[in-house]
């Protein structure tokens, strides 16, 4: 299994492009709410209007749940899987949720317009240090207020082979995110805390000056 996981990690773009991972139909109104959704809900609790981009939105689960509480938010989701994006667009259209979904490899994503917040939920674990550094270097000036990343993080090397465990401190330093105050909060969820790495809520606040 470790060998297979390592191969999948090296070829993650192919794996996520072809994976068929979304509900079979759109005959429902709401999705189940998970811990990730609650974290985002709490973060945006006192914000009435904002533009939010999700990297690796999949079939739209996080954004659909966020829309339940934030009717005025401008929401955009990017994902590498065409089938997931197709489902997200259909569900969005049928329920008139006014969310934009776009097919895009996150490693090549360059934001054209400025946004208020960037979010992710265990999607950056399939991008290595070089790819993440390039992404933030190219897009940091497009983020007006900040970001919320739910990701695995460790300052030490991990033995994990299924996905990348990145050192976000190092990545942010190399990408020169000097204008952001960055806070790391460990997420207390049993199956998210591994032997040599943990899940974190990584919050970046854009300095006003």
Backbone as a chain_set.jsonl record, in Angstrom:
{"seq": "XXXXXXXXXXXXXXXXXXXXXXXXXXXXXXXXXXXXXXXXXXXXXXXXXXXXXXXXXXXXXXXXXXXXXXXXXXXXXXXXXXXXXXXXXXXXXXXXXXXXXXXXXXXXXXXXXXXXXXXXXXXXXXXXXXXXXXXXXXXXXXXXXXXXXXXXXXXXXXXXXXXXXXXXXXXXXXXXXXXXXXXXXXXXXXXXXXXXXXXXXXXXXXXXX", "coords": {"N": [[0.828, -1.208, 0.0], [1.987, 1.234, 0.766], [3.764, 1.675, -1.326], [2.012, 1.97, -3.508], [0.614, 4.229, -2.633], [2.669, 6.106, -2.654], [3.259, 6.244, -5.38], [0.826, 7.249, -6.322], [0.904, 9.732, -5.119], [2.986, 10.959, -6.475], [1.823, 11.132, -8.914], [-0.46, 12.655, -8.599], [-2.081, 14.487, -9.942], [-3.13, 13.137, -12.134], [-4.592, 11.142, -10.799], [-6.544, 12.657, -9.362], [-7.775, 13.913, -11.449], [-9.206, 11.912, -12.771], [-10.69, 10.648, -10.842], [-13.844, 9.627, -9.721], [-15.746, 11.18, -7.753], [-18.298, 12.171, -6.336], [-21.698, 13.014, -5.384], [-24.33, 10.826, -6.576], [-26.641, 11.872, -7.646], [-28.632, 14.897, -7.939], [-30.81, 15.326, -6.381], [-31.55, 16.694, -3.916], [-31.379, 19.147, -1.259], [-29.574, 20.052, 0.677], [-26.246, 19.545, 1.964], [-24.457, 17.264, 4.092], [-23.098, 18.53, 7.095], [-19.777, 19.065, 8.016], [-16.831, 18.956, 10.178], [-14.946, 20.678, 9.031], [-16.601, 22.49, 7.705], [-17.85, 23.753, 9.854], [-15.682, 25.045, 11.02], [-15.027, 26.936, 9.022], [-17.445, 28.331, 8.98], [-17.464, 29.499, 11.541], [-15.209, 31.133, 11.36], [-15.951, 33.051, 9.457], [-18.061, 34.223, 10.699], [-18.683, 36.873, 11.653], [-18.515, 38.39, 9.412], [-20.018, 40.046, 6.845], [-20.01, 40.5, 4.091], [-17.996, 39.312, 1.444], [-15.446, 38.234, -0.84], [-14.624, 35.009, -1.746], [-12.332, 32.474, -2.472], [-11.962, 29.058, -3.144], [-9.471, 26.619, -3.149], [-9.165, 23.597, -4.788], [-11.88, 22.662, -4.71], [-13.43, 20.456, -5.191], [-16.513, 18.752, -5.573], [-17.917, 20.853, -4.593], [-18.735, 20.885, -1.917], [-17.807, 22.307, 0.489], [-18.255, 25.025, -0.243], [-20.969, 25.036, -0.897], [-22.083, 24.503, 1.606], [-21.155, 26.72, 2.995], [-22.539, 28.722, 1.71], [-25.096, 28.498, 2.783], [-25.05, 30.005, 5.073], [-23.952, 32.397, 4.361], [-25.208, 34.483, 2.402], [-24.572, 36.687, 0.862], [-21.983, 36.48, 0.06], [-19.394, 36.37, -2.397], [-18.591, 33.597, -4.092], [-16.153, 31.328, -5.264], [-15.011, 28.371, -6.76], [-12.262, 26.265, -7.476], [-11.184, 23.407, -9.234], [-9.458, 20.39, -10.195], [-10.758, 18.263, -11.29], [-12.905, 17.436, -13.83], [-15.429, 16.172, -13.804], [-16.302, 16.559, -11.194], [-16.518, 19.341, -11.138], [-18.47, 19.656, -13.083], [-20.688, 18.448, -11.818], [-20.899, 20.194, -9.596], [-21.557, 22.606, -10.853], [-24.04, 21.947, -11.919], [-25.598, 21.348, -9.619], [-25.437, 23.798, -8.361], [-26.742, 25.445, -10.214], [-29.335, 24.314, -10.27], [-30.218, 24.904, -7.724], [-30.009, 27.564, -7.542], [-27.758, 29.019, -6.399], [-25.745, 30.754, -6.96], [-22.894, 30.461, -7.197], [-19.618, 30.311, -8.462], [-17.92, 27.908, -10.4], [-14.909, 26.531, -11.512], [-12.919, 24.735, -13.827], [-9.701, 23.864, -13.115], [-6.224, 23.364, -12.723], [-4.74, 23.592, -9.691], [-2.048, 24.051, -9.297], [-1.309, 25.595, -11.391], [-2.751, 27.834, -11.167], [-3.414, 31.216, -11.472], [-4.597, 33.974, -10.046], [-6.842, 36.232, -11.486], [-8.342, 38.401, -10.676], [-8.621, 40.48, -7.727], [-9.214, 39.11, -4.494], [-10.986, 38.645, -1.363], [-10.618, 36.575, 0.548], [-8.811, 33.478, 0.726], [-9.362, 30.013, 0.731], [-8.819, 26.621, 1.841], [-9.157, 23.049, 2.075], [-7.633, 20.455, 3.07], [-6.546, 20.075, 0.523], [-4.19, 21.096, -0.366], [-2.316, 19.309, 0.343], [-1.559, 17.777, -1.722], [0.182, 19.155, -3.2], [3.541, 19.924, -3.719], [6.376, 21.395, -1.935], [7.733, 23.222, -3.613], [5.781, 23.773, -5.577], [3.723, 24.894, -4.012], [5.034, 27.124, -2.975], [5.471, 28.605, -5.293], [2.825, 29.074, -6.044], [1.816, 30.744, -3.945], [3.578, 32.868, -4.114], [2.953, 33.921, -6.603], [0.302, 34.667, -6.261], [-0.119, 36.129, -3.919], [-0.411, 38.923, -3.827], [-2.935, 39.279, -4.743], [-4.654, 38.725, -2.764], [-6.685, 40.278, -0.558], [-7.468, 40.385, 2.182], [-6.977, 37.979, 3.657], [-6.298, 34.474, 4.491], [-7.555, 31.12, 5.026], [-6.477, 28.081, 5.822], [-6.98, 24.683, 5.988], [-5.001, 22.304, 6.762], [-2.41, 19.731, 6.673], [0.51, 20.123, 8.582], [3.954, 20.419, 9.354], [7.043, 21.021, 10.97], [9.033, 19.288, 10.877], [10.477, 16.487, 9.118], [8.295, 14.162, 7.555], [7.255, 10.732, 7.639], [5.212, 9.97, 6.106], [3.689, 8.751, 3.121], [1.496, 8.999, 1.529], [0.598, 11.531, 0.957], [1.721, 14.957, 0.712], [3.383, 16.367, 3.464], [3.746, 19.394, 4.363], [5.998, 22.046, 5.342], [4.72, 24.826, 6.272], [5.631, 27.193, 7.354], [8.201, 27.526, 6.288], [7.553, 27.597, 3.561], [5.962, 29.94, 3.362], [7.833, 31.836, 4.106], [9.718, 31.676, 2.036], [8.09, 32.436, -0.046], [7.764, 34.989, 0.577], [5.726, 36.221, 2.236], [5.394, 38.643, 3.709], [3.579, 40.578, 4.405], [1.58, 39.418, 5.779], [0.131, 38.381, 8.833], [0.566, 35.418, 10.369], [-1.074, 32.677, 11.801], [-1.017, 29.632, 13.57], [-3.147, 27.069, 14.39], [-3.696, 24.196, 16.063], [-5.796, 21.538, 15.105], [-8.121, 19.853, 16.945], [-8.893, 16.904, 16.398], [-9.284, 13.537, 16.373], [-8.648, 11.604, 14.241], [-7.3, 13.254, 12.555], [-4.886, 13.856, 13.554], [-1.723, 12.733, 13.328], [1.042, 10.385, 13.618], [3.501, 11.713, 13.147], [2.78, 14.224, 12.29], [0.344, 16.918, 12.223], [-3.029, 18.182, 11.865], [-3.793, 21.503, 10.977], [-5.328, 24.69, 11.51], [-4.587, 27.175, 9.542], [-4.171, 30.471, 9.613], [-4.057, 33.453, 7.848], [-3.634, 36.84, 8.194], [-3.977, 39.82, 6.496], [-1.821, 42.513, 6.812], [-2.712, 45.842, 7.549], [-1.152, 48.117, 7.108]], "CA": [[0.0, 0.0, 0.0], [2.87, 2.404, 0.8], [4.294, 1.883, -2.675], [0.911, 2.491, -4.322], [0.348, 5.588, -2.166], [3.764, 6.96, -3.109], [3.075, 6.443, -6.822], [-0.321, 8.146, -6.472], [1.313, 11.071, -4.732], [3.795, 11.498, -7.562], [0.942, 11.338, -10.063], [-1.737, 13.038, -8.007], [-2.926, 15.221, -10.883], [-3.859, 12.128, -12.906], [-5.535, 10.497, -9.89], [-7.671, 13.539, -9.054], [-8.47, 14.236, -12.694], [-10.076, 10.823, -13.208], [-11.476, 10.113, -9.74], [-15.275, 9.932, -9.776], [-16.05, 11.31, -6.335], [-19.355, 13.146, -6.083], [-23.002, 12.324, -5.247], [-24.848, 10.228, -7.813], [-27.715, 12.69, -8.198], [-28.778, 16.231, -7.342], [-32.179, 15.394, -5.856], [-31.57, 17.088, -2.512], [-31.149, 20.584, -1.101], [-28.469, 20.368, 1.571], [-25.222, 18.552, 2.209], [-24.082, 17.037, 5.489], [-22.13, 19.506, 7.598], [-18.624, 18.423, 8.642], [-16.032, 19.826, 11.044], [-14.355, 21.717, 8.192], [-17.644, 23.49, 7.456], [-18.055, 24.489, 11.102], [-14.523, 25.925, 11.178], [-15.193, 28.067, 8.105], [-18.609, 29.097, 9.44], [-17.051, 30.293, 12.695], [-14.247, 32.154, 10.938], [-16.649, 34.108, 8.72], [-19.277, 34.521, 11.459], [-18.973, 38.301, 11.784], [-18.234, 39.043, 8.129], [-21.285, 40.036, 6.108], [-19.744, 40.454, 2.656], [-16.61, 38.999, 1.113], [-15.2, 37.346, -1.977], [-13.868, 33.863, -1.239], [-11.925, 31.465, -3.45], [-11.495, 27.787, -2.582], [-8.583, 25.814, -3.981], [-9.518, 22.192, -4.621], [-13.254, 22.686, -4.195], [-14.135, 19.205, -5.444], [-17.86, 18.935, -6.118], [-18.534, 22.054, -4.034], [-19.275, 20.653, -0.575], [-17.509, 23.409, 1.418], [-18.878, 26.264, -0.69], [-22.425, 24.889, -0.773], [-22.427, 24.652, 3.018], [-20.897, 28.105, 3.38], [-23.611, 29.538, 1.141], [-26.265, 28.425, 3.663], [-24.931, 31.03, 6.105], [-23.439, 33.634, 3.795], [-25.955, 34.693, 1.159], [-24.02, 37.795, 0.088], [-20.593, 36.22, -0.31], [-19.034, 35.961, -3.756], [-17.871, 32.34, -3.902], [-15.583, 30.71, -6.466], [-14.277, 27.144, -6.486], [-11.41, 25.722, -8.54], [-10.805, 22.012, -9.035], [-8.821, 19.757, -11.341], [-11.606, 17.179, -11.778], [-13.989, 17.956, -14.665], [-16.709, 15.603, -13.395], [-16.698, 17.236, -9.958], [-16.934, 20.691, -11.508], [-19.74, 19.516, -13.8], [-21.714, 18.218, -10.799], [-21.034, 21.419, -8.806], [-22.276, 23.594, -11.66], [-25.426, 21.512, -12.044], [-26.26, 21.535, -8.326], [-25.495, 25.242, -8.165], [-27.771, 25.978, -11.119], [-30.647, 23.814, -9.863], [-30.616, 25.498, -6.449], [-29.85, 29.021, -7.659], [-26.869, 29.397, -5.299], [-24.865, 31.833, -7.429], [-21.484, 30.16, -6.927], [-18.89, 30.017, -9.692], [-16.998, 26.784, -10.347], [-14.043, 26.535, -12.687], [-11.965, 23.632, -13.956], [-8.362, 24.443, -13.107], [-5.171, 22.748, -11.935], [-4.342, 24.602, -8.71], [-0.624, 24.334, -9.44], [-1.14, 26.574, -12.463], [-3.739, 28.888, -10.962], [-3.01, 32.596, -11.233], [-5.823, 34.741, -9.885], [-6.904, 37.409, -12.35], [-8.931, 39.502, -9.911], [-8.356, 40.452, -6.302], [-10.223, 38.458, -3.661], [-10.814, 38.942, 0.054], [-10.08, 35.431, 1.281], [-8.499, 32.21, 0.075], [-9.543, 28.906, 1.665], [-8.554, 25.256, 1.35], [-9.494, 22.006, 3.038], [-6.874, 19.244, 2.767], [-6.279, 19.961, -0.912], [-2.805, 21.491, -0.606], [-1.439, 18.18, 0.677], [-1.151, 17.148, -2.977], [1.127, 20.051, -3.852], [4.801, 19.899, -2.983], [6.862, 22.676, -1.429], [8.042, 24.117, -4.736], [4.514, 24.172, -6.204], [3.017, 25.793, -3.099], [5.783, 28.37, -2.923], [5.188, 29.329, -6.538], [1.426, 29.511, -6.004], [1.65, 31.892, -3.047], [4.372, 33.978, -4.639], [2.239, 34.494, -7.741], [-1.059, 35.106, -5.93], [-0.212, 36.827, -2.632], [-0.86, 40.307, -3.995], [-4.349, 39.264, -5.12], [-5.434, 38.462, -1.549], [-6.837, 41.561, 0.128], [-7.662, 40.325, 3.636], [-6.311, 36.859, 4.311], [-6.595, 33.105, 4.066], [-7.796, 30.089, 6.036], [-6.078, 26.802, 5.229], [-7.082, 23.512, 6.86], [-3.999, 21.458, 6.107], [-1.382, 19.107, 7.505], [1.705, 20.968, 8.666], [4.975, 19.974, 10.307], [8.358, 21.603, 10.751], [9.949, 18.158, 10.77], [10.201, 15.578, 8.008], [7.299, 13.136, 7.855], [7.412, 9.443, 6.953], [4.007, 9.714, 5.342], [3.902, 8.631, 1.677], [0.227, 9.145, 0.811], [0.428, 12.928, 0.567], [2.803, 15.808, 1.186], [3.272, 17.072, 4.729], [4.609, 20.541, 4.111], [6.331, 23.013, 6.376], [4.176, 26.065, 5.745], [6.5, 28.293, 7.78], [9.255, 27.65, 5.285], [6.921, 27.982, 2.29], [5.549, 31.34, 3.438], [9.045, 32.656, 4.142], [10.294, 31.701, 0.694], [7.16, 33.174, -0.911], [7.834, 36.374, 1.082], [4.413, 36.69, 2.683], [5.74, 39.551, 4.796], [2.443, 41.436, 4.735], [0.564, 38.613, 6.462], [0.35, 37.829, 10.154], [0.128, 34.03, 10.208], [-1.33, 31.98, 13.059], [-1.225, 28.193, 13.432], [-3.96, 26.509, 15.458], [-3.866, 22.756, 15.9], [-7.192, 21.099, 15.112], [-8.269, 18.693, 17.827], [-9.753, 15.844, 15.859], [-8.436, 12.366, 16.554], [-8.118, 10.991, 13.024], [-6.519, 14.237, 11.802], [-3.585, 13.983, 14.202], [-0.96, 11.541, 12.989], [2.22, 10.093, 14.426], [4.557, 12.713, 13.001], [2.247, 15.494, 11.804], [-0.994, 17.235, 12.695], [-3.839, 19.095, 11.067], [-3.813, 22.856, 11.528], [-6.036, 25.816, 10.903], [-3.542, 28.165, 9.286], [-4.869, 31.718, 9.305], [-3.212, 34.57, 7.471], [-4.31, 38.132, 8.188], [-3.222, 40.849, 5.758], [-1.574, 43.73, 7.59], [-3.32, 47.017, 6.926], [-0.155, 49.105, 6.668]], "C": [[0.863, 1.26, 0.0], [3.429, 2.72, -0.576], [3.233, 2.498, -3.579], [0.627, 3.951, -3.94], [1.406, 6.55, -2.672], [3.629, 7.264, -4.596], [1.925, 7.403, -7.083], [0.055, 9.576, -6.131], [2.117, 11.728, -5.847], [2.95, 11.817, -8.786], [-0.437, 11.796, -9.616], [-2.651, 13.722, -9.006], [-3.747, 14.251, -11.73], [-4.942, 11.491, -12.045], [-6.758, 11.37, -9.652], [-8.422, 13.976, -10.297], [-9.528, 13.189, -13.034], [-10.98, 10.301, -12.09], [-12.929, 10.578, -9.831], [-15.803, 9.989, -8.346], [-17.043, 12.45, -6.119], [-20.67, 12.385, -5.966], [-23.533, 11.857, -6.597], [-25.954, 11.055, -8.449], [-27.775, 14.027, -7.483], [-30.164, 16.423, -6.732], [-32.217, 15.649, -4.352], [-31.176, 18.554, -2.432], [-29.891, 20.911, -0.304], [-27.499, 19.2, 1.696], [-25.013, 18.381, 3.712], [-23.011, 18.046, 5.882], [-21.028, 18.777, 8.366], [-17.846, 19.434, 9.485], [-15.398, 20.969, 10.253], [-15.35, 22.855, 7.953], [-17.879, 24.364, 8.683], [-16.903, 25.469, 11.33], [-14.654, 27.149, 10.283], [-16.364, 28.956, 8.542], [-18.23, 30.018, 10.588], [-16.089, 31.409, 12.298], [-14.963, 33.34, 10.292], [-17.886, 34.64, 9.454], [-19.648, 35.996, 11.452], [-18.651, 39.088, 10.516], [-19.473, 38.918, 7.255], [-21.088, 39.91, 4.601], [-18.266, 40.188, 2.412], [-16.569, 38.174, -0.165], [-14.242, 36.257, -1.509], [-13.579, 32.889, -2.37], [-11.455, 30.218, -2.717], [-10.635, 27.061, -3.596], [-8.905, 24.347, -3.726], [-10.914, 22.054, -4.048], [-14.0, 21.377, -4.395], [-15.488, 19.453, -6.07], [-18.628, 20.045, -5.407], [-19.025, 21.966, -2.607], [-19.062, 21.837, 0.363], [-18.255, 24.677, 1.037], [-20.4, 26.198, -0.607], [-22.859, 25.071, 0.683], [-22.188, 26.072, 3.505], [-22.007, 29.034, 2.883], [-24.86, 29.544, 2.026], [-26.263, 29.554, 4.686], [-24.531, 32.389, 5.537], [-24.044, 33.87, 2.406], [-25.323, 35.754, 0.266], [-22.564, 37.58, -0.333], [-20.474, 35.924, -1.806], [-18.125, 34.736, -3.629], [-17.41, 31.757, -5.234], [-14.792, 29.473, -6.061], [-13.507, 26.666, -7.699], [-11.084, 24.269, -8.219], [-10.3, 21.404, -10.337], [-9.706, 18.705, -12.007], [-12.826, 17.727, -12.537], [-15.358, 17.446, -14.214], [-17.216, 16.272, -12.118], [-17.211, 18.639, -10.256], [-18.281, 20.656, -12.228], [-20.889, 19.32, -12.817], [-21.978, 19.51, -10.024], [-21.829, 22.475, -9.567], [-23.758, 23.234, -11.774], [-26.196, 21.743, -10.75], [-26.446, 23.02, -8.037], [-26.626, 25.867, -8.98], [-29.174, 25.566, -10.661], [-31.159, 24.486, -8.586], [-30.382, 27.007, -6.39], [-28.96, 29.587, -6.549], [-25.849, 30.465, -5.677], [-23.408, 31.652, -6.987], [-20.816, 29.822, -8.26], [-17.933, 28.844, -9.463], [-16.212, 26.724, -11.653], [-13.083, 25.359, -12.66], [-10.564, 24.207, -14.083], [-7.422, 23.611, -12.235], [-4.625, 23.817, -10.994], [-2.873, 24.975, -8.83], [-0.357, 25.412, -10.479], [-2.071, 27.77, -12.303], [-3.079, 30.234, -10.672], [-4.287, 33.429, -11.199], [-5.778, 36.011, -10.743], [-7.416, 38.632, -11.598], [-8.595, 39.363, -8.433], [-9.531, 39.819, -5.555], [-9.982, 38.851, -2.205], [-10.127, 37.795, 0.785], [-9.843, 34.225, 0.37], [-8.682, 31.106, 1.104], [-9.155, 27.582, 1.001], [-8.863, 24.274, 2.464], [-8.856, 20.693, 2.6], [-6.751, 19.001, 1.261], [-4.83, 20.313, -1.234], [-1.82, 20.378, -0.257], [-0.976, 17.434, -0.571], [-0.294, 18.08, -3.829], [2.414, 20.052, -3.036], [5.267, 21.306, -2.634], [7.111, 23.679, -2.553], [6.768, 24.653, -5.379], [3.742, 25.151, -5.326], [3.71, 27.151, -3.01], [5.501, 29.234, -4.139], [3.767, 29.876, -6.532], [1.265, 30.77, -5.151], [2.444, 33.106, -3.517], [3.622, 34.695, -5.756], [0.902, 35.13, -7.357], [-1.191, 35.944, -4.662], [-0.75, 38.247, -2.761], [-2.321, 40.411, -4.427], [-5.259, 39.041, -3.907], [-5.495, 39.73, -0.709], [-6.834, 41.436, 1.65], [-6.981, 39.14, 4.315], [-6.67, 35.505, 3.756], [-6.831, 32.214, 5.276], [-7.526, 28.746, 5.377], [-6.212, 25.703, 6.281], [-6.197, 22.447, 6.234], [-3.095, 20.781, 7.128], [-0.126, 19.955, 7.428], [2.674, 20.363, 9.675], [6.299, 20.645, 9.96], [9.433, 20.525, 10.667], [9.558, 17.286, 9.582], [9.222, 14.484, 8.443], [7.587, 11.869, 7.052], [6.21, 9.123, 6.081], [4.29, 9.698, 3.839], [2.639, 8.918, 0.868], [-0.007, 10.56, 0.295], [1.609, 13.718, 1.125], [2.452, 16.425, 2.536], [4.255, 18.23, 4.656], [4.868, 21.362, 5.367], [5.895, 24.379, 5.863], [4.968, 27.29, 6.204], [7.548, 28.577, 6.72], [8.7, 28.133, 3.948], [6.565, 29.46, 2.282], [6.763, 32.275, 3.464], [9.653, 32.79, 2.75], [9.409, 32.461, -0.284], [7.065, 34.653, -0.496], [6.444, 36.939, 1.393], [4.587, 37.621, 3.882], [4.562, 40.401, 5.258], [1.335, 40.69, 5.474], [1.02, 38.23, 7.867], [-0.244, 36.427, 10.144], [0.054, 33.323, 11.557], [-1.61, 30.506, 12.769], [-2.008, 27.683, 14.635], [-4.195, 25.024, 15.182], [-5.34, 22.388, 16.014], [-7.31, 19.811, 15.924], [-9.324, 17.736, 17.282], [-8.878, 14.604, 15.737], [-7.837, 11.842, 15.261], [-7.38, 11.986, 12.125], [-5.124, 14.434, 12.391], [-2.816, 12.673, 14.075], [0.281, 11.415, 13.873], [3.247, 11.21, 14.35], [4.085, 14.018, 12.357], [0.8, 15.667, 12.249], [-1.722, 18.15, 11.724], [-3.902, 20.447, 11.772], [-4.792, 23.739, 10.777], [-4.986, 26.914, 10.773], [-4.229, 29.436, 8.79], [-3.857, 32.813, 8.971], [-4.032, 35.838, 7.407], [-3.434, 39.16, 7.471], [-3.071, 42.082, 6.627], [-2.101, 44.935, 6.839], [-2.291, 47.993, 6.401], [0.861, 48.521, 5.699]], "O": [[0.536, 2.24, -0.67], [3.554, 3.885, -0.952], [3.514, 3.434, -4.327], [0.425, 4.8, -4.809], [1.095, 7.673, -3.072], [3.855, 8.394, -5.028], [2.019, 8.269, -7.952], [-0.413, 10.52, -6.768], [1.946, 12.914, -6.129], [3.314, 12.668, -9.597], [-1.453, 11.384, -10.175], [-3.869, 13.563, -8.936], [-4.918, 14.506, -12.013], [-6.074, 11.316, -12.494], [-7.887, 10.887, -9.728], [-9.586, 14.369, -10.211], [-10.608, 13.522, -13.522], [-11.941, 9.583, -12.365], [-13.205, 11.766, -9.997], [-16.249, 8.982, -7.796], [-16.655, 13.562, -5.76], [-20.758, 11.235, -6.398], [-23.213, 12.438, -7.633], [-26.187, 10.958, -9.653], [-27.041, 14.255, -6.522], [-30.633, 17.552, -6.586], [-32.847, 14.9, -3.606], [-30.699, 19.134, -3.407], [-29.222, 21.91, -0.566], [-27.873, 18.036, 1.554], [-25.357, 19.263, 4.499], [-22.128, 18.371, 5.089], [-21.308, 17.973, 9.255], [-18.17, 20.621, 9.5], [-15.319, 22.096, 10.742], [-14.986, 24.031, 7.994], [-18.081, 25.572, 8.563], [-17.123, 26.593, 11.781], [-14.422, 28.273, 10.728], [-16.277, 30.182, 8.478], [-18.625, 31.183, 10.609], [-16.155, 32.51, 12.845], [-14.622, 34.494, 10.55], [-18.661, 35.414, 8.893], [-20.817, 36.334, 11.264], [-18.529, 40.312, 10.553], [-19.924, 37.811, 6.96], [-21.899, 39.289, 3.913], [-17.398, 40.755, 3.076], [-17.538, 37.503, -0.52], [-13.184, 36.544, -0.947], [-14.474, 32.524, -3.132], [-10.654, 30.299, -1.786], [-11.017, 26.905, -4.756], [-8.917, 23.902, -2.578], [-11.111, 21.405, -3.02], [-15.082, 21.192, -3.839], [-15.614, 20.264, -6.988], [-19.839, 20.177, -5.585], [-19.677, 22.894, -2.128], [-20.016, 22.324, 0.969], [-18.831, 25.338, 1.901], [-21.048, 27.194, -0.284], [-23.873, 25.712, 0.961], [-22.939, 26.575, 4.341], [-22.366, 30.004, 3.55], [-25.611, 30.52, 2.011], [-27.32, 30.011, 5.121], [-24.752, 33.418, 6.176], [-23.463, 33.504, 1.385], [-25.512, 35.732, -0.95], [-21.986, 38.427, -1.015], [-21.356, 35.302, -2.398], [-17.011, 34.839, -3.114], [-18.17, 31.699, -6.201], [-13.993, 29.522, -5.126], [-14.027, 26.66, -8.815], [-10.75, 23.934, -7.082], [-10.662, 21.841, -11.43], [-9.45, 18.298, -13.14], [-13.674, 18.401, -11.952], [-16.337, 18.192, -14.235], [-18.413, 16.522, -11.975], [-18.217, 19.072, -9.695], [-19.131, 21.52, -12.009], [-21.941, 19.944, -12.955], [-23.131, 19.885, -9.813], [-22.675, 23.158, -8.99], [-24.622, 24.11, -11.729], [-27.309, 22.267, -10.769], [-27.487, 23.44, -7.532], [-27.371, 26.712, -8.484], [-30.094, 26.383, -10.667], [-32.366, 24.624, -8.385], [-30.533, 27.639, -5.345], [-29.353, 30.517, -5.844], [-25.168, 31.015, -4.811], [-22.781, 32.577, -6.47], [-21.398, 29.12, -9.087], [-17.225, 28.797, -8.457], [-16.769, 26.849, -12.744], [-12.509, 25.026, -11.623], [-10.265, 24.939, -15.025], [-7.79, 23.204, -11.132], [-4.105, 24.837, -11.447], [-2.491, 26.097, -8.498], [0.688, 26.063, -10.457], [-2.167, 28.615, -13.192], [-2.285, 30.362, -9.74], [-4.972, 33.568, -12.212], [-4.8, 36.758, -10.722], [-6.98, 39.755, -11.849], [-8.318, 38.266, -7.949], [-10.689, 39.978, -5.941], [-8.904, 39.332, -1.856], [-9.18, 38.005, 1.542], [-10.563, 33.992, -0.602], [-8.213, 31.235, 2.234], [-9.165, 27.448, -0.223], [-8.835, 24.622, 3.645], [-9.455, 19.916, 1.857], [-6.841, 17.866, 0.793], [-4.298, 19.879, -2.256], [-0.626, 20.494, -0.532], [-0.108, 16.565, -0.494], [-0.073, 17.835, -5.015], [2.381, 20.166, -1.811], [4.622, 22.289, -2.999], [6.738, 24.847, -2.446], [6.677, 25.841, -5.691], [3.173, 26.121, -5.824], [3.055, 28.193, -2.974], [5.315, 30.445, -4.025], [3.529, 31.004, -6.962], [0.652, 31.745, -5.585], [2.014, 34.244, -3.33], [3.651, 35.922, -5.846], [0.422, 36.028, -8.048], [-2.284, 36.423, -4.361], [-1.474, 38.716, -1.883], [-2.88, 41.507, -4.473], [-6.481, 39.153, -4.01], [-4.473, 40.199, -0.208], [-6.262, 42.281, 2.338], [-6.464, 39.275, 5.424], [-7.271, 35.394, 2.688], [-6.38, 32.5, 6.386], [-8.259, 28.324, 4.482], [-5.613, 25.796, 7.352], [-6.599, 21.771, 5.287], [-3.02, 21.193, 8.286], [0.255, 20.441, 6.363], [2.264, 19.859, 10.721], [6.628, 20.813, 8.786], [10.602, 20.82, 10.416], [8.426, 17.352, 9.104], [9.312, 13.955, 9.55], [8.095, 11.929, 5.933], [6.199, 8.104, 5.389], [5.044, 10.534, 3.34], [2.708, 9.063, -0.352], [-0.723, 10.76, -0.685], [2.397, 13.2, 1.916], [1.351, 16.943, 2.722], [5.455, 18.053, 4.865], [4.079, 21.37, 6.311], [6.622, 25.018, 5.103], [4.976, 28.313, 5.519], [7.752, 29.72, 6.313], [9.305, 28.975, 3.284], [6.835, 30.159, 1.306], [6.719, 33.373, 2.908], [10.052, 33.879, 2.337], [9.905, 33.062, -1.237], [6.378, 35.45, -1.136], [6.05, 37.987, 0.881], [3.993, 37.405, 4.939], [4.556, 40.89, 6.388], [0.281, 41.257, 5.762], [2.159, 37.807, 8.063], [-1.446, 36.271, 9.929], [0.996, 33.366, 12.349], [-2.346, 30.174, 11.84], [-1.574, 27.849, 15.775], [-4.819, 24.656, 14.186], [-6.043, 22.865, 16.904], [-6.669, 18.807, 15.613], [-10.49, 17.776, 17.674], [-7.846, 14.631, 15.067], [-6.623, 11.653, 15.188], [-6.891, 11.615, 11.059], [-4.281, 15.102, 11.792], [-3.202, 11.648, 14.637], [0.523, 12.238, 14.756], [3.804, 11.612, 15.371], [4.906, 14.827, 11.927], [0.122, 14.702, 12.601], [-1.111, 18.803, 10.879], [-4.044, 20.525, 12.992], [-5.047, 23.56, 9.586], [-4.555, 27.503, 11.764], [-4.793, 29.47, 7.696], [-2.919, 33.058, 9.729], [-5.008, 35.918, 6.662], [-2.267, 39.336, 7.823], [-4.055, 42.634, 7.12], [-1.949, 45.03, 5.621], [-2.509, 48.633, 5.372], [1.758, 49.23, 5.244]]}, "num_chains": 1, "name": "protein.A"}
